[in-house]
Amino acid sequence: MRGDRLGPVLADGAAGTDSATDIVRVIVPPRVEYGLTELGRSLAGPISALREWTEAHINDIERARSARPADRGATP
């Protein structure tokens, strides 16, 4: 994930660093390794359920997309 997009994820508490297990490496450019927090890991179930639903309905989704006019949903 790009650093400029990580701020909201960190602010929501879904990812962060664990200072007890942080590894310091001398590299150029400097980098920070992030991991999921307990809150972030709690998203695994809902995301898995969404993936399973999508897999079960992919044919319906693709049929709906192909039936949609190209300009439908465009903003004026």
C-alpha positions in Angstrom: 0.0 0.0 0.0 1.3 3.4 -0.9 2.3 5.6 2.1 0.0 8.4 1.1 -3.0 6.0 1.3 -2.0 4.4 4.6 -3.0 7.4 6.8 -6.7 6.6 7.0 -6.1 2.9 7.6 -3.8 3.8 10.5 -6.2 6.4 11.8 -9.0 3.8 11.8 -6.8 1.4 13.8 -6.9 -1.4 11.2 -3.1 -1.3 10.8 -0.1 -0.2 12.7 3.3 -1.1 14.0 4.0 -3.2 17.0 7.0 -1.6 18.8 7.6 -4.8 20.7 8.3 -6.7 17.5 9.6 -3.9 15.2 12.7 -4.7 13.3 15.1 -2.0 12.7 16.9 -2.2 9.3 19.3 0.2 7.8 18.1 0.6 4.2 17.9 3.4 1.8 15.3 4.8 1.4 14.1 4.2 5.0 10.9 2.2 5.3 8.5 1.1 8.0 6.8 -2.3 8.0 3.1 -2.2 9.0 0.9 -5.1 9.9 -2.8 -5.6 10.7 -4.0 -4.9 14.2 -6.5 -7.1 15.9 -9.2 -4.7 14.5 -7.8 -5.1 11.0 -7.6 -8.9 11.4 -11.3 -8.9 12.4 -12.1 -7.9 8.8 -11.0 -11.3 7.5 -14.4 -12.9 8.1 -16.5 -10.2 6.4 -14.0 -9.9 3.5 -14.1 -13.7 3.1 -17.9 -13.7 3.1 -17.9 -11.0 0.4 -15.5 -13.0 -1.7 -17.6 -16.2 -1.4 -20.8 -14.2 -2.3 -19.0 -12.8 -5.3 -17.8 -16.2 -6.4 -21.3 -17.6 -6.1 -22.8 -14.8 -8.1 -20.1 -13.9 -10.6 -22.2 -15.1 -13.6 -25.1 -12.8 -12.5 -22.7 -9.9 -12.0 -21.1 -10.4 -15.4 -24.5 -10.7 -17.1 -25.7 -7.5 -15.4 -22.5 -5.7 -16.5 -22.7 -6.8 -20.1 -26.4 -5.7 -20.3 -25.7 -2.2 -19.0 -25.5 0.5 -21.6 -22.0 2.0 -21.8 -23.1 5.5 -20.7 -25.3 4.4 -17.8 -24.1 5.7 -14.5 -22.0 8.4 -16.1 -22.3 11.8 -14.4 -23.3 14.7 -16.5 
